[in-house]
Amino acid sequence: MDTKLNTLLVLRVAYSTYEFITGRVGGIAYPTYEFITGRVGGIAYPTYEFITGRVGGIAYPTYEFITGRVGGIAYPTYEFITGRVGGIAYPTYEFITGRVGGIAYPTYEV
């Protein structure tokens, strides 16, 4: 294969990977991508990643179960059952129901 063509192919693959990671195409940021991944210009925003349970656009199932959020979207039913809104426990709810993070306390229930 022609060396020049080979080099161009390698550069194209590298650039495509960069575009996927950063959400930028030709230096233009894609807001939708940045919202989904919590990355702006390829820089991860830790706060966003904590809130959504996503790191670089990859969902963490365990986090999603604990918080009742899937890709940053709250599940109202889950929040009602667990007394958690966006992963934050509501002490009043926990006192009334005897549940902490959705876990029933048998002693309290008796």
C-alpha positions in Angstrom: 0.0 0.0 0.0 1.2 3.5 -0.8 2.8 5.0 2.3 1.1 8.3 1.8 -2.3 6.7 1.6 -1.6 4.5 4.6 -0.6 7.6 6.6 -3.8 9.4 5.6 -5.9 6.4 6.7 -4.2 6.2 10.1 -4.8 9.9 10.6 -8.4 9.6 9.6 -9.0 6.8 12.1 -7.2 8.8 14.8 -9.3 11.8 14.1 -12.6 9.8 14.1 -11.7 8.4 17.5 -10.9 11.9 18.7 -14.3 13.1 17.4 -16.1 10.4 19.2 -14.3 11.0 22.5 -14.7 14.8 22.5 -18.0 15.2 20.7 -16.3 17.6 18.3 -16.4 17.4 14.5 -14.0 19.7 12.7 -13.6 21.6 16.0 -17.3 22.2 16.3 -18.7 21.0 19.6 -22.0 19.0 19.5 -24.0 20.2 22.5 -26.2 17.0 22.5 -23.1 14.8 22.7 -21.7 17.0 25.4 -24.9 16.7 27.5 -25.1 12.9 27.1 -21.4 12.4 28.0 -20.8 15.2 30.5 -17.8 16.1 28.4 -17.1 19.6 27.0 -14.3 19.6 24.4 -13.1 16.2 25.6 -12.9 17.4 29.3 -14.9 15.3 31.7 -17.0 17.2 34.2 -16.8 15.3 37.5 -20.0 16.9 38.9 -22.0 15.9 35.9 -20.5 12.4 36.0 -21.5 12.0 39.6 -25.1 13.2 39.0 -25.7 11.0 36.0 -23.6 8.0 36.8 -22.0 8.3 33.4 -18.2 8.5 32.9 -17.3 9.5 29.3 -20.8 8.5 28.2 -20.7 5.0 29.8 -23.5 4.3 32.2 -22.7 2.7 35.5 -25.5 0.2 36.3 -24.8 0.0 40.0 -24.9 3.8 40.3 -28.1 3.8 38.2 -29.7 1.3 40.6 -28.7 3.3 43.7 -29.9 6.6 42.4 -32.8 5.6 40.3 -31.3 7.5 37.4 -30.6 6.1 34.0 -28.4 8.3 31.9 -29.3 11.3 34.2 -33.0 10.7 33.9 -34.8 10.3 37.2 -37.3 7.5 37.5 -40.2 8.9 39.7 -41.5 5.5 40.7 -38.1 4.5 42.0 -37.7 7.8 43.8 -41.1 7.3 45.5 -40.2 3.8 46.6 -36.8 4.7 47.9 -37.4 8.2 49.2 -34.4 9.3 47.1 -34.5 12.0 44.6 -31.5 12.0 42.2 -29.6 9.8 44.8 -30.3 12.2 47.7 -32.1 10.5 50.6 -35.0 12.3 52.2 -34.8 11.8 56.0 -38.5 12.6 56.6 -39.5 9.9 54.1 -37.1 7.4 55.7 -38.5 8.1 59.1 -42.1 7.7 58.0 -41.5 4.5 56.0 -38.7 2.9 58.0 -36.8 2.6 54.8 -33.3 3.8 54.2 -32.4 4.0 50.5 -35.2 1.5 49.7 -34.1 -1.0 52.3 -36.8 -2.0 54.8 -35.8 -2.2 58.5 -37.7 -5.2 60.0 -37.5 -3.9 63.6 -39.1 -0.6 62.5 -41.8 -2.4 60.5 -42.8 -4.5 63.6 
